[in-house]
Amino acid sequence: MVEPKLVDIPAGTLVRFVCAPARWSGEAPRPPGNDLLGQLAITVTTATPDDHGWGGFVFLNTVRGESFTHYGDFLEVIE
């Protein structure tokens, strides 16, 4: 069994939505969807496993006022 790939982002971290890496050769980077590219959010939880191995699910509060889970591969930590 393959271990799930989880992003290592602590709860309370400022992140930005970015394109995730391609999954296979010839595929373009994957946008986060729903007009999220470049938007900021705060992580509320650390990642929990997902069925796809896309970094796990992270619960987020966005700067624009939304709360939801999203795949960790689409998140970049803001230093």
Protein Blocks (a to p, Z undefined) as FASTA:
>chain_A
ZZdddddddehiacdddddddfbehiacddebjolgopacddfbdcdddfkonopaaddd
dfkopacdddfklpccdZZ
